[in-house]
């Protein structure tokens, strides 16, 4: 299951950060594209199960789904693809190319007792497999 591999990768990366910063992780923020989409409930369940007995136990996962983007060949506008109407919102054209989908990223880890400007962020942009 894809989500189980992602959950294991998250626990591994977060555990490495815990060793570096010696803090209790509270929350992790992830982002992913539409084509790399993961099932939030399955990932949360797998993460909770894998995290038991580790420093990651009890953490909250926040998952942001990034829209699929396209570039209109007629007017050059980048736009979020709406599956109900795949047309450029600028010119109404239907000739476009899909842009690369957003990867699955671990964007932020929030640690207990940190009150810096980044909300306790200790890791940004770690790509999960």
GISULWO-V847936 format. One record per pair of residues at least 12 apart in sequence whose C-alpha atoms are under 8 Angstrom apart, sorted by the first residue. I is the first residue (numbers start at 1). J is the second residue. If there is no record, write none. Layout:
I,J ; I,J
This chain:
2,38 ; 3,38 ; 3,39 ; 3,42 ; 3,43 ; 3,46 ; 4,43 ; 4,46 ; 4,47 ; 5,129 ; 6,43 ; 6,128 ; 6,129 ; 7,43 ; 7,44 ; 7,46 ; 7,47 ; 7,50 ; 8,47 ; 8,50 ; 9,128 ; 9,129 ; 10,47 ; 10,106 ; 10,128 ; 11,47 ; 11,50 ; 11,51 ; 11,56 ; 14,56 ; 14,109 ; 15,54 ; 15,55 ; 15,56 ; 17,122 ; 17,123 ; 18,55 ; 23,111 ; 23,112 ; 24,55 ; 24,56 ; 24,111 ; 24,112 ; 25,55 ; 25,56 ; 25,59 ; 25,109 ; 25,110 ; 25,111 ; 25,112 ; 26,56 ; 26,58 ; 26,59 ; 26,60 ; 26,109 ; 26,110 ; 26,111 ; 26,112 ; 27,59 ; 27,60 ; 27,61 ; 27,62 ; 27,109 ; 27,110 ; 27,111 ; 28,59 ; 28,60 ; 28,61 ; 28,62 ; 28,106 ; 28,107 ; 28,108 ; 28,109 ; 28,110 ; 29,61 ; 29,62 ; 29,63 ; 29,64 ; 29,106 ; 29,107 ; 29,108 ; 29,109 ; 30,61 ; 30,62 ; 30,63 ; 30,64 ; 30,104 ; 30,105 ; 30,106 ; 30,107 ; 30,108 ; 31,63 ; 31,64 ; 31,65 ; 31,66 ; 31,102 ; 31,103 ; 31,104 ; 31,105 ; 31,106 ; 31,107 ; 32,63 ; 32,64 ; 32,65 ; 32,66 ; 32,102 ; 32,103 ; 32,104 ; 32,105 ; 33,65 ; 33,66 ; 33,67 ; 33,68 ; 33,101 ; 33,102 ; 33,103 ; 33,104 ; 34,65 ; 34,66 ; 34,67 ; 34,68 ; 34,101 ; 34,102 ; 35,68 ; 35,101 ; 36,101 ; 36,102 ; 36,103 ; 36,104 ; 37,65 ; 40,63 ; 44,61 ; 66,102 ; 67,80 ; 67,81 ; 68,80 ; 68,81 ; 68,98 ; 68,99 ; 68,101 ; 68,102 ; 69,81 ; 69,98 ; 69,99 ; 69,100 ; 69,101 ; 70,96 ; 70,97 ; 70,98 ; 70,99 ; 71,96 ; 71,97 ; 71,98 ; 71,99 ; 72,88 ; 72,93 ; 72,94 ; 72,95 ; 72,96 ; 72,97 ; 73,95 ; 73,96 ; 73,97 ; 74,91 ; 74,93 ; 74,95 ; 74,96 ; 75,90 ; 75,91 ; 77,90 ; 103,127 ; 104,127 ; 104,128 ; 104,129 ; 105,125 ; 105,126 ; 105,127 ; 105,128 ; 106,123 ; 106,124 ; 106,125 ; 106,126 ; 106,127 ; 106,128 ; 107,123 ; 107,124 ; 107,125 ; 107,126 ; 108,121 ; 108,122 ; 108,123 ; 108,124 ; 108,125 ; 109,121 ; 109,122 ; 109,123 ; 109,124 ; 110,122
